[in-house]
Amino acid sequence: MPDLNPRELTARFAAVRRHSLDLAAALTPEDQCVQSMPDASPTKWHLAHTTWFFETLILSPHARAYRVFDSRYARLFNSYYESLGPRHPRPQRGLLTRPSLDEVHAYRSAVDAAMTGFTGAEADGHWATVAALIELGLHHEQQHQELILTDLKHLLSLNPL
């Protein structure tokens, strides 16, 4: 892991998170909700899951004043982390019409703002631990960016338009 100071890691965090939204920018809300096969996930789910990761593994345990955005999201957007609670079945992620895409974007915005505030102030006392978790989360998000493209390629290949 590179030895990044809080400012550098915050900038990297913003860039990686922005890239996920850039990948989805040309898609309609309908495009982002559909699941083309049981082994794929909707773009909306990927956007929410990566947000859940930062909220659950960094903000909730390490940011003193952080309050969970919506406790119901833990079940919806957990994937394989059995120790962190129950999960919605992967083959049924395309049935999650709620929360809406706008609500997922609001969730991302709230968590991103909390992360930026956290890395800018609160993380000072245990920066090495937090920086390693943030870096892990960024790599995790980049893996999901690849999955967004793979899942989207499959989805769009099935559409005759």
TIRO-2110 file (N, C-alpha, C; in Angstrom, 1 decimal):
// TIRO-2110
0.8, -1.2, 0.0, N, 1, A
0.0, 0.0, 0.0, CA, 1, A
0.9, 1.2, 0.0, C, 1, A
0.6, 2.2, -0.9, N, 2, A
1.4, 3.4, -0.8, CA, 2, A
1.1, 4.2, 0.5, C, 2, A
2.2, 4.9, 0.9, N, 3, A
2.1, 5.6, 2.1, CA, 3, A
1.4, 7.0, 1.8, C, 3, A
0.1, 7.1, 1.8, N, 4, A
-0.6, 8.3, 1.4, CA, 4, A
-1.0, 9.1, 2.7, C, 4, A
-0.8, 10.4, 2.6, N, 5, A
-1.3, 11.2, 3.6, CA, 5, A
-2.8, 11.4, 3.4, C, 5, A
-3.5, 11.9, 4.4, N, 6, A
-5.0, 12.0, 4.3, CA, 6, A
-5.4, 12.8, 3.1, C, 6, A
-4.8, 13.9, 2.8, N, 7, A
-5.2, 14.7, 1.6, CA, 7, A
-5.1, 13.9, 0.3, C, 7, A
-4.0, 13.2, 0.1, N, 8, A
-3.8, 12.4, -1.1, CA, 8, A
-4.8, 11.2, -1.2, C, 8, A
-5.0, 10.6, 0.0, N, 9, A
-6.0, 9.4, 0.0, CA, 9, A
-7.4, 9.9, -0.2, C, 9, A
-7.7, 11.1, 0.3, N, 10, A
-9.0, 11.7, 0.1, CA, 10, A
-9.2, 12.0, -1.4, C, 10, A
-8.2, 12.5, -2.0, N, 11, A
-8.3, 12.8, -3.5, CA, 11, A
-8.4, 11.5, -4.3, C, 11, A
-7.7, 10.5, -3.9, N, 12, A
-7.8, 9.2, -4.6, CA, 12, A
-9.2, 8.6, -4.4, C, 12, A
-9.7, 8.7, -3.2, N, 13, A
-11.1, 8.2, -2.9, CA, 13, A
-12.1, 8.9, -3.8, C, 13, A
-12.0, 10.2, -3.9, N, 14, A
-12.9, 11.0, -4.7, CA, 14, A
-12.8, 10.5, -6.2, C, 14, A
-11.6, 10.3, -6.7, N, 15, A
-11.4, 10.0, -8.1, CA, 15, A
-12.0, 8.6, -8.4, C, 15, A
-11.7, 7.6, -7.5, N, 16, A
-12.2, 6.3, -7.7, CA, 16, A
-13.8, 6.2, -7.6, C, 16, A
-14.3, 6.9, -6.6, N, 17, A
-15.8, 6.9, -6.5, CA, 17, A
-16.4, 7.6, -7.7, C, 17, A
-15.8, 8.7, -8.2, N, 18, A
-16.4, 9.4, -9.3, CA, 18, A
-16.3, 8.5, -10.6, C, 18, A
-15.3, 7.7, -10.7, N, 19, A
-15.2, 6.9, -11.9, CA, 19, A
-16.4, 5.9, -11.9, C, 19, A
-16.8, 5.4, -10.8, N, 20, A
-18.0, 4.5, -10.8, CA, 20, A
-19.2, 5.2, -11.3, C, 20, A
-19.4, 6.4, -10.9, N, 21, A
-20.6, 7.2, -11.4, CA, 21, A
-20.4, 7.5, -12.9, C, 21, A
-19.2, 7.8, -13.3, N, 22, A
-18.9, 8.0, -14.7, CA, 22, A
-19.3, 6.8, -15.6, C, 22, A
-19.0, 5.6, -15.1, N, 23, A
-19.3, 4.4, -15.8, CA, 23, A
-20.8, 4.2, -16.0, C, 23, A
-21.6, 4.7, -15.1, N, 24, A
-23.0, 4.6, -15.1, CA, 24, A
-23.7, 5.8, -15.7, C, 24, A
-23.0, 6.9, -16.1, N, 25, A
-23.6, 8.1, -16.4, CA, 25, A
-24.5, 8.1, -17.7, C, 25, A
-24.1, 7.3, -18.6, N, 26, A
-24.9, 7.2, -19.9, CA, 26, A
-26.1, 6.2, -19.8, C, 26, A
-26.2, 5.5, -18.7, N, 27, A
-27.2, 4.5, -18.5, CA, 27, A
-28.5, 5.1, -18.0, C, 27, A
-29.6, 4.6, -18.4, N, 28, A
-30.9, 5.0, -17.8, CA, 28, A
-31.1, 4.3, -16.5, C, 28, A
-32.0, 4.8, -15.7, N, 29, A
-32.3, 4.1, -14.4, CA, 29, A
-32.8, 2.7, -14.6, C, 29, A
-33.5, 2.4, -15.7, N, 30, A
-33.9, 1.1, -16.0, CA, 30, A
-32.7, 0.2, -16.3, C, 30, A
-31.7, 0.7, -17.1, N, 31, A
-30.5, 0.0, -17.4, CA, 31, A
-29.8, -0.4, -16.1, C, 31, A
-29.9, 0.4, -15.1, N, 32, A
-29.1, 0.2, -13.9, CA, 32, A
-29.8, -0.7, -12.9, C, 32, A
-31.0, -1.1, -13.2, N, 33, A
-31.8, -1.9, -12.2, CA, 33, A
-31.9, -3.4, -12.7, C, 33, A
-31.6, -3.6, -13.9, N, 34, A
-31.8, -5.0, -14.5, CA, 34, A
-30.7, -5.9, -14.2, C, 34, A
-31.0, -7.2, -14.0, N, 35, A
-30.0, -8.2, -13.8, CA, 35, A
-30.2, -9.2, -14.9, C, 35, A
-29.2, -9.4, -15.7, N, 36, A
-29.4, -10.2, -16.9, CA, 36, A
-29.2, -11.7, -16.7, C, 36, A
-28.6, -12.1, -15.6, N, 37, A
-28.4, -13.5, -15.2, CA, 37, A
-28.1, -13.6, -13.7, C, 37, A
-28.3, -14.8, -13.1, N, 38, A
-28.0, -14.9, -11.7, CA, 38, A
-26.6, -14.5, -11.2, C, 38, A
-25.6, -14.7, -12.1, N, 39, A
-24.3, -14.4, -11.7, CA, 39, A
-23.9, -12.9, -11.9, C, 39, A
-24.8, -12.1, -12.4, N, 40, A
-24.5, -10.7, -12.7, CA, 40, A
-25.2, -9.9, -11.6, C, 40, A
-24.9, -8.6, -11.5, N, 41, A
-25.6, -7.7, -10.6, CA, 41, A
-25.9, -6.4, -11.3, C, 41, A
-27.0, -5.8, -11.0, N, 42, A
-27.3, -4.5, -11.6, CA, 42, A
-26.3, -3.4, -11.2, C, 42, A
-26.1, -2.5, -12.1, N, 43, A
-25.2, -1.4, -11.8, CA, 43, A
-25.6, -0.6, -10.5, C, 43, A
-26.9, -0.4, -10.3, N, 44, A
-27.4, 0.3, -9.1, CA, 44, A
-26.9, -0.5, -7.9, C, 44, A
-27.0, -1.8, -7.9, N, 45, A
-26.5, -2.6, -6.8, CA, 45, A
-25.1, -2.4, -6.5, C, 45, A
-24.2, -2.5, -7.6, N, 46, A
-22.8, -2.2, -7.4, CA, 46, A
-22.5, -0.9, -6.8, C, 46, A
-23.2, 0.2, -7.2, N, 47, A
-23.0, 1.5, -6.7, CA, 47, A
-23.4, 1.5, -5.2, C, 47, A
-24.4, 0.8, -4.8, N, 48, A
-24.8, 0.8, -3.4, CA, 48, A
-23.9, -0.1, -2.6, C, 48, A
-23.6, -1.2, -3.1, N, 49, A
-22.7, -2.2, -2.4, CA, 49, A
-21.4, -1.6, -2.0, C, 49, A
-20.7, -0.9, -2.9, N, 50, A
-19.4, -0.3, -2.6, CA, 50, A
-19.6, 0.8, -1.6, C, 50, A
-20.7, 1.5, -1.6, N, 51, A
-21.0, 2.5, -0.6, CA, 51, A
-21.2, 1.8, 0.8, C, 51, A
-22.0, 0.8, 0.8, N, 52, A
-22.2, 0.0, 2.0, CA, 52, A
-20.8, -0.5, 2.6, C, 52, A
-19.9, -0.9, 1.8, N, 53, A
-18.6, -1.3, 2.2, CA, 53, A
-17.9, -0.2, 3.0, C, 53, A
-17.9, 1.0, 2.5, N, 54, A
-17.2, 2.1, 3.2, CA, 54, A
-18.0, 2.5, 4.5, C, 54, A
-19.3, 2.5, 4.4, N, 55, A
-20.1, 2.8, 5.6, CA, 55, A
-19.9, 1.8, 6.7, C, 55, A
-19.9, 0.5, 6.3, N, 56, A
-19.9, -0.6, 7.3, CA, 56, A
-18.5, -0.9, 7.8, C, 56, A
-17.5, -0.8, 7.0, N, 57, A
-16.2, -1.3, 7.5, CA, 57, A
-15.3, -0.1, 7.9, C, 57, A
-15.7, 1.1, 7.5, N, 58, A
-14.8, 2.3, 7.9, CA, 58, A
-15.6, 3.3, 8.8, C, 58, A
-16.7, 3.8, 8.3, N, 59, A
-17.4, 4.9, 9.0, CA, 59, A
-18.0, 4.4, 10.3, C, 59, A
-18.8, 3.3, 10.2, N, 60, A
-19.5, 2.8, 11.4, CA, 60, A
-18.6, 2.5, 12.6, C, 60, A
-17.5, 1.7, 12.3, N, 61, A
-16.6, 1.4, 13.5, CA, 61, A
-15.6, 2.5, 13.9, C, 61, A
-15.3, 3.4, 13.0, N, 62, A
-14.2, 4.3, 13.2, CA, 62, A
-14.6, 5.8, 13.4, C, 62, A
-15.6, 6.2, 12.8, N, 63, A
-16.0, 7.6, 12.8, CA, 63, A
-17.0, 7.8, 14.0, C, 63, A
-16.5, 8.5, 15.0, N, 64, A
-17.3, 8.6, 16.2, CA, 64, A
-18.7, 9.1, 16.1, C, 64, A
-19.0, 10.1, 15.3, N, 65, A
-20.3, 10.7, 15.2, CA, 65, A
-21.1, 10.2, 14.1, C, 65, A
-20.6, 9.2, 13.3, N, 66, A
-21.3, 8.7, 12.1, CA, 66, A
-22.6, 7.9, 12.5, C, 66, A
-23.6, 8.2, 11.8, N, 67, A
-24.9, 7.4, 12.0, CA, 67, A
-25.2, 6.8, 10.6, C, 67, A
-25.6, 5.5, 10.6, N, 68, A
-25.9, 4.8, 9.4, CA, 68, A
-27.0, 5.5, 8.7, C, 68, A
-26.8, 5.5, 7.4, N, 69, A
-27.7, 6.2, 6.5, CA, 69, A
-29.1, 5.6, 6.5, C, 69, A
-29.2, 4.3, 6.3, N, 70, A
-30.5, 3.6, 6.4, CA, 70, A
-30.1, 2.1, 6.8, C, 70, A
-30.5, 1.7, 7.9, N, 71, A
-30.2, 0.4, 8.5, CA, 71, A
-30.7, -0.7, 7.6, C, 71, A
-31.7, -0.5, 6.8, N, 72, A
-32.3, -1.5, 5.9, CA, 72, A
-31.3, -1.9, 4.8, C, 72, A
-30.4, -1.0, 4.5, N, 73, A
-29.5, -1.2, 3.4, CA, 73, A
-28.5, -2.3, 3.7, C, 73, A
-28.2, -2.6, 4.9, N, 74, A
-27.2, -3.6, 5.3, CA, 74, A
-27.6, -4.9, 4.7, C, 74, A
-28.8, -5.3, 4.8, N, 75, A
-29.2, -6.6, 4.2, CA, 75, A
-29.2, -6.6, 2.7, C, 75, A
-29.6, -5.5, 2.1, N, 76, A
-29.7, -5.4, 0.6, CA, 76, A
-28.4, -5.4, 0.0, C, 76, A
-27.4, -4.7, 0.6, N, 77, A
-26.1, -4.5, -0.2, CA, 77, A
-24.9, -5.2, 0.4, C, 77, A
-25.1, -6.1, 1.4, N, 78, A
-24.1, -7.0, 1.8, CA, 78, A
-24.0, -8.1, 0.7, C, 78, A
-22.8, -8.5, 0.4, N, 79, A
-22.7, -9.6, -0.6, CA, 79, A
-22.3, -10.9, -0.1, C, 79, A
-21.1, -11.0, 0.4, N, 80, A
-20.6, -12.3, 0.9, CA, 80, A
-20.1, -12.2, 2.3, C, 80, A
-20.3, -11.1, 2.9, N, 81, A
-19.7, -10.9, 4.3, CA, 81, A
-20.7, -11.5, 5.3, C, 81, A
-20.7, -12.8, 5.5, N, 82, A
-21.6, -13.5, 6.4, CA, 82, A
-21.5, -13.0, 7.8, C, 82, A
-20.3, -12.6, 8.2, N, 83, A
-20.1, -12.2, 9.6, CA, 83, A
-20.7, -10.8, 9.9, C, 83, A
-21.1, -10.1, 8.8, N, 84, A
-21.6, -8.8, 8.9, CA, 84, A
-23.2, -8.8, 8.8, C, 84, A
-23.8, -9.9, 8.8, N, 85, A
-25.2, -10.0, 8.8, CA, 85, A
-25.8, -10.7, 7.6, C, 85, A
-27.1, -10.8, 7.6, N, 86, A
-27.8, -11.4, 6.5, CA, 86, A
-27.7, -10.7, 5.2, C, 86, A
-28.0, -11.4, 4.1, N, 87, A
-27.8, -10.8, 2.7, CA, 87, A
-29.0, -11.1, 1.9, C, 87, A
-29.3, -10.2, 1.0, N, 88, A
-30.3, -10.5, -0.1, CA, 88, A
-29.7, -11.5, -1.1, C, 88, A
-30.5, -12.4, -1.5, N, 89, A
-29.9, -13.4, -2.5, CA, 89, A
-29.4, -12.8, -3.8, C, 89, A
-28.2, -13.1, -4.2, N, 90, A
-27.6, -12.6, -5.4, CA, 90, A
-28.5, -12.7, -6.6, C, 90, A
-29.1, -13.9, -6.9, N, 91, A
-29.9, -14.0, -8.1, CA, 91, A
-31.1, -13.1, -8.1, C, 91, A
-31.4, -12.5, -7.0, N, 92, A
-32.6, -11.6, -6.9, CA, 92, A
-32.3, -10.1, -6.8, C, 92, A
-31.1, -9.8, -7.0, N, 93, A
-30.7, -8.3, -6.9, CA, 93, A
-31.4, -7.5, -8.0, C, 93, A
-31.7, -8.1, -9.1, N, 94, A
-32.5, -7.3, -10.1, CA, 94, A
-33.9, -7.1, -9.8, C, 94, A
-34.4, -7.6, -8.7, N, 95, A
-35.8, -7.4, -8.2, CA, 95, A
-35.9, -6.2, -7.3, C, 95, A
-34.7, -5.7, -6.9, N, 96, A
-34.7, -4.6, -5.9, CA, 96, A
-35.0, -3.3, -6.6, C, 96, A
-36.2, -3.0, -6.9, N, 97, A
-36.6, -1.7, -7.5, CA, 97, A
-36.5, -0.6, -6.4, C, 97, A
-36.4, -0.9, -5.2, N, 98, A
-36.3, 0.0, -4.1, CA, 98, A
-35.1, -0.4, -3.3, C, 98, A
-34.2, 0.6, -2.9, N, 99, A
-34.3, 2.0, -3.1, CA, 99, A
-34.2, 2.4, -4.6, C, 99, A
-34.6, 3.5, -4.9, N, 100, A
-34.5, 4.0, -6.3, CA, 100, A
-33.1, 4.4, -6.6, C, 100, A
-32.8, 4.6, -7.8, N, 101, A
-31.5, 5.0, -8.2, CA, 101, A
-31.1, 6.4, -7.6, C, 101, A
-32.1, 7.3, -7.5, N, 102, A
-31.9, 8.6, -6.9, CA, 102, A
-31.5, 8.4, -5.4, C, 102, A
-32.2, 7.5, -4.7, N, 103, A
-31.9, 7.2, -3.3, CA, 103, A
-30.5, 6.6, -3.2, C, 103, A
-30.1, 5.7, -4.1, N, 104, A
-28.7, 5.1, -4.1, CA, 104, A
-27.7, 6.3, -4.3, C, 104, A
-28.0, 7.2, -5.2, N, 105, A
-27.1, 8.3, -5.4, CA, 105, A
-27.0, 9.2, -4.1, C, 105, A
-28.1, 9.4, -3.4, N, 106, A
-28.1, 10.2, -2.2, CA, 106, A
-27.3, 9.4, -1.1, C, 106, A
-27.4, 8.1, -1.1, N, 107, A
-26.6, 7.3, -0.1, CA, 107, A
-25.2, 7.5, -0.4, C, 107, A
-24.8, 7.4, -1.7, N, 108, A
-23.4, 7.5, -2.1, CA, 108, A
-22.9, 8.9, -1.6, C, 108, A
-23.7, 9.9, -1.9, N, 109, A
-23.3, 11.3, -1.6, CA, 109, A
-23.1, 11.5, -0.1, C, 109, A
-24.0, 11.0, 0.7, N, 110, A
-23.9, 11.1, 2.1, CA, 110, A
-22.7, 10.4, 2.7, C, 110, A
-22.4, 9.2, 2.2, N, 111, A
-21.3, 8.4, 2.7, CA, 111, A
-20.0, 9.1, 2.2, C, 111, A
-20.0, 9.5, 0.9, N, 112, A
-18.8, 10.2, 0.4, CA, 112, A
-18.4, 11.4, 1.3, C, 112, A
-19.5, 12.2, 1.6, N, 113, A
-19.2, 13.4, 2.4, CA, 113, A
-18.7, 13.0, 3.8, C, 113, A
-19.3, 12.0, 4.4, N, 114, A
-18.8, 11.5, 5.7, CA, 114, A
-17.4, 11.0, 5.6, C, 114, A
-17.1, 10.3, 4.6, N, 115, A
-15.7, 9.8, 4.4, CA, 115, A
-14.7, 11.0, 4.2, C, 115, A
-15.1, 12.0, 3.5, N, 116, A
-14.2, 13.1, 3.3, CA, 116, A
-14.0, 13.8, 4.6, C, 116, A
-15.0, 14.0, 5.3, N, 117, A
-14.9, 14.7, 6.6, CA, 117, A
-14.0, 13.8, 7.6, C, 117, A
-14.3, 12.5, 7.5, N, 118, A
-13.5, 11.6, 8.4, CA, 118, A
-12.0, 11.6, 8.1, C, 118, A
-11.7, 11.5, 6.8, N, 119, A
-10.3, 11.4, 6.5, CA, 119, A
-9.6, 12.8, 6.7, C, 119, A
-10.4, 13.9, 6.7, N, 120, A
-9.8, 15.2, 6.9, CA, 120, A
-9.6, 15.6, 8.3, C, 120, A
-10.3, 14.9, 9.3, N, 121, A
-10.2, 15.3, 10.6, CA, 121, A
-10.1, 14.1, 11.6, C, 121, A
-11.0, 13.3, 11.7, N, 122, A
-11.1, 12.3, 12.7, CA, 122, A
-10.1, 11.2, 12.7, C, 122, A
-9.6, 10.8, 11.5, N, 123, A
-8.8, 9.7, 11.4, CA, 123, A
-7.4, 9.9, 11.9, C, 123, A
-7.0, 11.0, 12.4, N, 124, A
-5.7, 11.3, 12.8, CA, 124, A
-5.1, 10.4, 13.8, C, 124, A
-5.8, 10.0, 14.8, N, 125, A
-5.3, 9.1, 15.8, CA, 125, A
-5.0, 7.7, 15.4, C, 125, A
-5.6, 7.2, 14.4, N, 126, A
-5.3, 5.8, 13.9, CA, 126, A
-5.3, 5.8, 12.4, C, 126, A
-4.5, 6.7, 11.8, N, 127, A
-4.4, 6.9, 10.4, CA, 127, A
-3.9, 5.6, 9.7, C, 127, A
-2.9, 4.9, 10.2, N, 128, A
-2.4, 3.7, 9.5, CA, 128, A
-3.5, 2.7, 9.3, C, 128, A
-4.2, 2.4, 10.3, N, 129, A
-5.3, 1.4, 10.3, CA, 129, A
-6.4, 1.9, 9.3, C, 129, A
-6.8, 3.1, 9.4, N, 130, A
-7.9, 3.6, 8.6, CA, 130, A
-7.4, 3.7, 7.1, C, 130, A
-6.2, 4.2, 6.9, N, 131, A
-5.7, 4.3, 5.5, CA, 131, A
-5.7, 3.0, 4.8, C, 131, A
-5.3, 1.9, 5.6, N, 132, A
-5.3, 0.6, 5.0, CA, 132, A
-6.7, 0.1, 4.6, C, 132, A
-7.6, 0.4, 5.4, N, 133, A
-9.0, 0.0, 5.2, CA, 133, A
-9.6, 0.8, 4.0, C, 133, A
-9.2, 2.1, 3.9, N, 134, A
-9.7, 2.9, 2.8, CA, 134, A
-9.1, 2.4, 1.5, C, 134, A
-7.8, 2.1, 1.5, N, 135, A
-7.1, 1.5, 0.3, CA, 135, A
-7.8, 0.2, -0.1, C, 135, A
-8.1, -0.6, 0.9, N, 136, A
-8.8, -1.9, 0.6, CA, 136, A
-10.2, -1.6, -0.1, C, 136, A
-10.9, -0.6, 0.5, N, 137, A
-12.2, -0.2, -0.1, CA, 137, A
-12.1, 0.3, -1.5, C, 137, A
-11.0, 1.0, -1.8, N, 138, A
-10.8, 1.6, -3.1, CA, 138, A
-10.5, 0.4, -4.1, C, 138, A
-9.7, -0.5, -3.7, N, 139, A
-9.4, -1.7, -4.6, CA, 139, A
-10.7, -2.5, -4.8, C, 139, A
-11.5, -2.6, -3.8, N, 140, A
-12.8, -3.3, -3.8, CA, 140, A
-13.7, -2.6, -4.8, C, 140, A
-13.8, -1.2, -4.7, N, 141, A
-14.6, -0.5, -5.7, CA, 141, A
-14.1, -0.6, -7.1, C, 141, A
-12.8, -0.7, -7.3, N, 142, A
-12.3, -0.9, -8.6, CA, 142, A
-12.6, -2.2, -9.2, C, 142, A
-12.6, -3.2, -8.3, N, 143, A
-13.1, -4.6, -8.8, CA, 143, A
-14.6, -4.5, -9.2, C, 143, A
-15.4, -3.7, -8.5, N, 144, A
-16.8, -3.6, -8.9, CA, 144, A
-16.9, -2.8, -10.1, C, 144, A
-16.0, -1.9, -10.4, N, 145, A
-16.0, -1.1, -11.7, CA, 145, A
-15.9, -2.1, -12.8, C, 145, A
-15.0, -3.1, -12.7, N, 146, A
-14.8, -4.1, -13.7, CA, 146, A
-16.0, -4.9, -13.8, C, 146, A
-16.7, -5.2, -12.7, N, 147, A
-17.9, -6.0, -12.7, CA, 147, A
-19.0, -5.2, -13.4, C, 147, A
-19.1, -4.0, -13.1, N, 148, A
-20.1, -3.1, -13.8, CA, 148, A
-20.0, -3.3, -15.3, C, 148, A
-18.8, -3.2, -15.8, N, 149, A
-18.6, -3.3, -17.2, CA, 149, A
-18.9, -4.7, -17.8, C, 149, A
-18.5, -5.7, -17.0, N, 150, A
-18.7, -7.0, -17.5, CA, 150, A
-20.2, -7.3, -17.4, C, 150, A
-20.9, -7.0, -16.3, N, 151, A
-22.3, -7.2, -16.2, CA, 151, A
-23.1, -6.4, -17.2, C, 151, A
-22.7, -5.2, -17.5, N, 152, A
-23.4, -4.3, -18.4, CA, 152, A
-23.2, -4.9, -19.8, C, 152, A
-22.0, -5.3, -20.2, N, 153, A
-21.8, -5.9, -21.5, CA, 153, A
-22.7, -7.1, -21.8, C, 153, A
-22.9, -7.9, -20.8, N, 154, A
-23.8, -9.1, -20.9, CA, 154, A
-25.2, -8.6, -21.0, C, 154, A
-25.6, -7.6, -20.2, N, 155, A
-27.0, -7.1, -20.2, CA, 155, A
-27.3, -6.5, -21.6, C, 155, A
-26.5, -5.6, -22.1, N, 156, A
-26.7, -5.0, -23.3, CA, 156, A
-26.7, -5.9, -24.5, C, 156, A
-25.9, -7.0, -24.4, N, 157, A
-25.8, -8.0, -25.5, CA, 157, A
-27.2, -8.7, -25.7, C, 157, A
-28.0, -8.7, -24.7, N, 158, A
-29.3, -9.3, -24.8, CA, 158, A
-30.4, -8.4, -25.4, C, 158, A
-30.1, -7.2, -25.5, N, 159, A
-31.1, -6.2, -26.0, CA, 159, A
-30.9, -6.0, -27.5, C, 159, A
-32.0, -6.3, -28.2, N, 160, A
-31.9, -6.1, -29.7, CA, 160, A
-31.7, -4.7, -30.2, C, 160, A
-31.9, -3.7, -29.3, N, 161, A
-31.7, -2.3, -29.7, CA, 161, A
-30.3, -1.9, -29.6, C, 161, A
END
